[in-house]
Structures are given as structure tokens and as C-alpha cells.
């Protein structure tokens, strides 16, 4: 475990904005208390294994594993353990798509019909912002299946697959040795050059929602879901975004800006990222939720802060209203925000 760079700020304030059986009522007073609360949340949610990390000002200041990566074999979860990311994959896809925009190969205003997708009136930006349902651009409706249609956009715009581009542009340049397309997808995973047996050996085993038994992971891989990573690799990816190594700052800031309806109302999603105002501070984030896995990344750009947590059950996401843009429904997000932002 790494040591936290500075004390978790400001204890004994007013109660959190939301309450639930897993929520604490005052901010954690230090790293040991934060760890104890995260462990209590893990147990309450029946999560078998979980890893978490915090980035402060460009460096990992704290990381830890909780519970088991493989309970039956007695393998503890660590910060280096790999997990399925589910929809955190969407942030990688948005990065690749926006790189294509920067290169002049893609226009977000282009109709998706130009890419062989039959959705009248829908433009690329609508798929990327989850505003393609109903009147395009008028409302937010989180839809992973619609987002996955961006596979076709990437392929037509670049002549390459999403798997090729995410590996060549993000995974390998950043040295993300615990990150790859789904190891069950031999063709996509093979692009990394990693040894599949060694990679799978570092992957946490999947468990049922109640943690009572093993559950197989999905074999899917697309722009919507299917990447595997560790919290340390996610921290490195987050740092690269913050340092403008993957996108120009103005492009990244556009992704981290709420989408506006034609009437000027702000929606809870930008381009591949949720955007939330927490006590006057912008928070950009995403969650993942699928069979035997769940995940969360929370970034506070103006404070230089990132929190990442990954798990081998669906418990970090299933009970909460994250798909509607309600970040504070997550007790883990609240613990982080109360301690570090409030």
C-alpha cells in the first residue's frame, strides 16, 4: 500500500447530501478511516474483491486492494489486480474518436448514415453523448447498445478497428501492461502482444451479485465495454489525459463539458464522460456495470484529483442510480468527494 500524500481533509462537517445503509455521515478524518469505510462498503455490498487508487497532482498518492481477487485460491486483491472495466471502456472510445476529430478524419456533426448506421437524424455527437433516442439531441438516455454503434464510426473514419486504435494509441504508448481488450476475444487481445495465460492469471475471478459463487465474465468487446485494466493502469491513463498527452486540452475540455439541449438545458453527460457539479466544483466521471464486474472513475480536474475503484462483482453499480447521472447515489463516490472536495 502506498502512503497518502496528504491528510484526507476536513472531518466532522455536516451530513452527506444523500444517505444509505452504506453511507457515513461525516467525512473521513484520515487515510485509515477512509480505508475502513471503503472496506465496510465492500462488505455491505457483498463485493468479493475490490481495488482502489487516488491520484493527486499527477501521482498515485494511495492505492489498496480489499477482499479477494480469487477467494477460493486465497488470492488477495491488490492495486495491480486486473478487472473488467465494463463501461469505463467508453472513456477510452471517446478519446480515440476525439483523436480522429483532431486529425480531421471525423466530424462529430456527421450523420451516422454516412457510416452505414440507419438512425435518421442522428449524428455522431448524439451517439457519443447518449442523446440519440427520441428527438436527437433533445434528451439524455444512457444506452450502451447505441454507443456500441461507434465501432462502425471508428472503422469507417480510420480504416482501422477500435481494438487496433486503442491498443496502438493508448495501451502500448502508456505502457499499460495490465490493460487490454477482453482476453476472451483472441483477435482483439492479440493486438497487444501480451501473453494471454499470464494476463488471465492476473485477472480477478468473477462472482455473483451476492458474492456466493463464481460467475463467468462476458466475452464482449466494443467501444461500449470490454476493456480490462487495473486501478494503477487506470491512474496512468487518467494522468495522461490530465497532462494533455492523449488529447489537446481544448478537445478534452469539450469532452468534459455537459451537452446542451437545443433549449440550452445542461444534460448530465459530455462526450464519453458524465459531468456533475458537486458544491460548485466540476466532477467528471464514469461508471461500469455488467455481469460479475463494476467500476467507477471520478475526476476533479481543478483539484488535480482522481479516484478509481474496480470490483469483481456488480455491487459497486447495481444498487445505484448511476446511469441517470446521479453520482451521489454511490457511497464510494460520496466518501471520496466528502473527504477530498468538500
matplotlib code that plots the C-alpha trace (Angstrom):
import matplotlib.pyplot as plt

x = [0.0, 1.3, 1.0, -1.4, 0.4, -1.7, -4.3, -7.9, -9.4, -11.9, -13.6, -16.7, -18.7, -22.4, -24.0, -23.6, -26.1, -27.5, -27.8, -28.0, -27.1, -23.5, -23.0, -21.1, -22.4, -19.2, -16.1, -13.3, -10.7, -7.6, -6.5, -7.0, -10.6, -11.2, -9.8, -12.1, -15.1, -14.3, -13.9, -17.3, -19.0, -17.4, -18.8, -22.2, -22.4, -21.2, -18.3, -15.8, -12.8, -12.1, -9.1, -8.9, -6.5, -6.3, -4.2, -3.2, -1.4, -0.1, 1.0, -0.6, -0.8, -2.7, -3.8, -5.0, -6.8, -9.7, -11.0, -10.2, -9.3, -9.8, -11.5, -11.2, -7.5, -6.9, -5.5, -6.0, -6.9, -4.1, -3.7, -2.1, -5.1, -6.9, -10.6, -13.2, -14.0, -17.4, -18.5, -15.3, -14.3, -16.5, -14.0, -11.2, -13.5, -14.3, -10.6, -9.9, -12.9, -11.8, -8.2, -9.8, -11.6, -8.3, -6.7, -9.5, -10.7, -14.1, -16.7, -19.0, -21.7, -21.7, -24.9, -24.4, -26.0, -22.6, -21.2, -23.9, -26.0, -29.7, -30.8, -32.5, -31.5, -28.8, -25.3, -22.1, -22.2, -25.6, -24.2, -21.2, -23.4, -26.2, -28.7, -29.7, -33.1, -36.3, -35.6, -31.8, -30.1, -33.1, -32.7, -30.2, -30.9, -28.0, -27.8, -24.8, -26.1, -26.4, -22.9, -21.5, -22.5, -19.5, -17.5, -18.7, -17.8, -14.3, -13.8, -15.1, -13.4, -10.0, -10.0, -9.0, -10.9, -11.4, -9.2, -6.3, -6.5, -7.0, -4.0, -1.8, -2.7, -3.3, -2.4, 1.1, 2.3, 1.4, 2.9, -0.4, 0.7, -2.5, -4.8, -6.1, -9.2, -11.2, -8.8, -11.7, -11.6, -8.4, -8.2, -8.6, -6.5, -3.7, -3.0, -1.3, 1.3, 0.7, 0.8, -2.9, -2.3, -0.2, -2.7, -5.6, -3.7, -3.7, -7.4, -9.7, -12.2, -15.8, -18.5, -22.3, -24.1, -24.3, -20.7, -21.8, -20.2, -18.3, -19.7, -18.3, -17.4, -18.9, -16.8, -17.8, -15.5, -16.6, -16.5, -19.1, -17.5, -14.9, -11.6, -9.7, -7.4, -6.1, -6.5, -2.8, -3.2, -6.4, -4.5, -1.8, -4.4, -6.1, -2.8, -2.1, -5.5, -4.7, -1.3, -2.7, -0.8, -3.8, -5.9, -5.4, -6.6, -9.5, -10.6, -10.5, -12.4, -15.1, -15.5, -15.8, -18.5, -22.2, -24.1, -26.8, -30.2, -31.5, -33.2, -29.9, -30.5, -27.4, -27.5, -25.5, -23.2, -20.5, -18.6, -17.9, -18.0, -20.6, -20.3, -21.6, -21.5, -20.6, -20.9, -19.8, -16.9, -16.9, -16.6, -16.2, -16.8, -18.0, -19.2, -19.2, -21.8, -22.0, -22.0, -19.6, -17.9, -18.4, -16.2, -16.0, -13.7, -14.2, -12.1, -12.0, -9.9, -9.5, -8.2, -5.9, -7.7, -8.8, -10.4, -10.6, -12.3, -12.8, -14.5, -15.2, -19.0, -21.6, -22.1, -20.5, -23.1, -26.1, -27.9, -27.4, -28.8, -25.6, -27.0, -29.2, -26.2, -26.7, -23.1, -24.0, -26.1, -22.8, -21.5, -17.9, -18.1, -19.6, -16.8, -14.2, -15.9, -16.8, -13.2, -11.3, -13.5, -15.9]
y = [0.0, 3.5, 6.3, 9.1, 12.3, 14.5, 14.0, 13.5, 16.9, 18.3, 15.9, 16.5, 18.5, 18.4, 15.1, 14.0, 15.1, 11.5, 8.7, 5.0, 1.9, 2.2, 5.9, 7.6, 10.8, 12.8, 12.9, 10.5, 12.1, 10.3, 7.6, 4.8, 5.8, 6.1, 2.6, 1.3, 2.9, 1.6, -1.9, -1.5, -0.5, -3.5, -5.9, -4.2, -4.6, -8.2, -7.4, -10.2, -8.2, -4.6, -2.3, 1.4, 4.2, 8.0, 10.3, 13.7, 16.3, 13.8, 10.9, 8.0, 9.0, 6.0, 2.5, -0.6, -3.9, -5.1, -8.7, -11.4, -11.5, -15.2, -16.3, -20.0, -19.8, -17.3, -14.7, -11.2, -8.2, -5.7, -2.4, -4.5, -6.8, -6.6, -6.3, -5.9, -2.2, -2.6, 0.9, 2.7, 1.5, 4.3, 6.9, 5.2, 5.1, 8.8, 9.5, 7.6, 9.2, 12.7, 11.9, 11.2, 14.6, 16.3, 14.6, 15.8, 12.2, 12.6, 15.3, 14.9, 16.7, 14.0, 12.0, 8.4, 7.3, 8.3, 5.3, 2.8, 3.3, 3.5, 6.1, 9.0, 12.4, 11.1, 12.5, 11.1, 13.5, 12.1, 8.6, 9.9, 11.9, 9.4, 11.8, 9.7, 8.5, 10.3, 13.7, 13.6, 15.9, 16.7, 14.4, 12.2, 8.4, 6.2, 3.4, 1.1, -0.6, 2.7, 3.7, 0.5, 1.6, 3.9, 0.8, 1.4, 5.1, 4.3, 1.7, 3.9, 7.1, 5.5, 2.3, 0.5, -1.2, 0.3, -2.6, -1.6, 2.1, 1.8, -0.6, 1.5, 4.9, 4.3, 0.9, 0.4, 4.1, 4.5, 1.1, -0.2, -3.8, -4.7, -3.2, -5.0, -5.8, -8.7, -11.7, -13.9, -12.1, -13.6, -11.4, -8.1, -9.2, -10.5, -7.0, -6.2, -8.9, -9.9, -13.5, -14.5, -17.0, -14.6, -11.8, -14.0, -15.2, -11.6, -11.1, -11.2, -14.1, -13.0, -13.5, -13.4, -10.3, -11.7, -13.0, -16.6, -18.2, -17.7, -16.2, -16.1, -12.8, -11.6, -12.2, -9.0, -6.2, -3.0, 0.8, 0.4, -2.2, -5.0, -3.5, -5.0, -2.9, -2.3, 0.7, 1.6, 1.5, 3.5, 6.0, 6.2, 6.7, 9.4, 11.2, 11.1, 12.8, 15.4, 16.1, 16.5, 13.5, 11.9, 14.9, 18.6, 20.5, 22.2, 18.8, 17.2, 20.1, 19.7, 16.1, 17.2, 19.8, 19.0, 18.5, 21.2, 20.6, 22.9, 24.9, 25.3, 22.9, 21.1, 17.3, 15.0, 13.8, 15.3, 13.2, 9.8, 11.2, 12.1, 15.6, 16.6, 19.8, 19.0, 22.0, 24.3, 22.1, 20.3, 16.5, 14.3, 10.6, 7.3, 4.0, 0.4, -2.2, -5.7, -9.4, -10.0, -6.6, -3.0, 0.1, 3.8, 6.6, 10.1, 13.1, 16.6, 18.4, 21.7, 19.9, 17.5, 14.6, 11.2, 8.3, 4.8, 1.7, -1.6, -4.8, -8.4, -8.3, -5.9, -4.5, -1.1, -0.1, -2.4, -0.8, 2.8, 5.3, 6.0, 5.5, 8.5, 10.7, 10.5, 10.2, 10.9, 7.7, 5.9, 5.7, 5.2, 8.4, 10.3, 9.1, 10.4, 13.7, 14.4, 13.8, 15.4, 18.1, 19.3]
z = [0.0, -0.9, 1.7, 1.0, 0.1, 2.4, 5.1, 4.0, 4.5, 6.9, 9.3, 11.4, 8.8, 8.1, 7.0, 3.4, 0.8, 0.5, 3.0, 2.6, 4.7, 3.3, 3.8, 6.5, 7.9, 8.3, 6.1, 6.8, 9.1, 7.6, 5.3, 7.8, 8.4, 4.6, 4.2, 6.9, 5.4, 1.9, 3.4, 5.2, 2.0, 0.2, 2.8, 2.8, -1.0, -0.8, -3.2, -3.1, -4.3, -4.9, -5.7, -5.4, -6.1, -5.7, -7.9, -6.6, -8.7, -11.3, -9.0, -7.3, -3.7, -2.4, -3.6, -1.9, -2.6, -0.5, -0.2, -2.7, -6.4, -6.1, -2.8, -3.4, -4.1, -1.3, -3.6, -2.2, -4.3, -4.9, -6.7, -9.6, -9.9, -13.3, -13.6, -16.3, -16.8, -18.4, -19.5, -18.4, -21.9, -23.2, -22.0, -24.0, -27.0, -26.7, -26.5, -29.7, -31.5, -30.5, -31.7, -35.1, -34.9, -34.1, -37.2, -39.5, -40.1, -38.3, -37.9, -34.8, -36.8, -39.5, -39.8, -38.7, -42.0, -43.5, -41.6, -42.6, -39.4, -40.0, -37.4, -39.2, -37.9, -35.6, -35.7, -34.4, -31.4, -30.4, -30.1, -28.1, -25.7, -25.3, -26.9, -29.9, -28.5, -29.4, -31.0, -31.5, -29.1, -27.0, -24.0, -22.3, -22.3, -21.4, -24.0, -24.3, -27.4, -29.2, -28.0, -29.4, -32.9, -32.7, -33.6, -37.1, -37.0, -35.9, -38.6, -41.5, -40.3, -39.8, -41.8, -38.5, -35.7, -32.3, -30.8, -33.1, -32.3, -28.5, -28.3, -30.6, -29.3, -25.6, -24.2, -25.6, -25.7, -22.0, -21.0, -19.6, -19.1, -17.1, -19.8, -22.9, -24.9, -23.4, -23.1, -24.3, -27.7, -29.1, -32.1, -30.2, -27.3, -29.6, -30.8, -27.5, -27.9, -24.2, -23.1, -22.7, -19.9, -17.8, -18.4, -17.4, -14.4, -13.1, -13.8, -10.7, -10.8, -11.3, -8.7, -8.4, -7.1, -3.6, -3.7, -3.0, -6.1, -9.2, -12.4, -15.9, -17.4, -20.7, -23.8, -25.5, -26.7, -28.3, -27.9, -25.2, -23.0, -22.8, -21.8, -18.8, -16.6, -13.1, -10.9, -11.3, -15.1, -14.9, -12.8, -15.5, -18.2, -16.2, -15.7, -19.4, -20.0, -17.4, -18.9, -22.5, -23.7, -25.4, -26.5, -26.9, -23.8, -25.7, -27.0, -23.6, -22.1, -24.7, -23.7, -20.1, -20.7, -20.3, -23.5, -24.0, -25.4, -28.2, -25.5, -23.6, -20.8, -19.5, -19.6, -17.2, -20.0, -22.2, -24.8, -23.3, -19.7, -17.2, -15.8, -12.4, -10.3, -6.7, -4.4, -7.2, -8.3, -11.7, -11.4, -14.5, -14.0, -15.4, -14.0, -15.3, -14.6, -16.1, -15.3, -12.4, -12.6, -11.7, -11.7, -11.1, -12.0, -10.5, -11.6, -10.1, -12.7, -10.9, -7.8, -9.7, -8.2, -9.5, -7.7, -9.3, -7.9, -9.6, -8.4, -9.4, -8.7, -10.0, -6.5, -7.0, -9.5, -9.5, -6.4, -7.5, -10.0, -11.8, -15.3, -14.7, -13.9, -10.1, -8.9, -5.3, -5.2, -4.9, -1.3, -2.6, -4.7, -1.7, 0.6, -1.8, -2.6, 1.1, 2.2, -0.7, -2.2, 0.5]

ax = plt.figure().add_subplot(projection="3d")
ax.plot(x, y, z, "-o")
ax.set_aspect("equal")
plt.show()
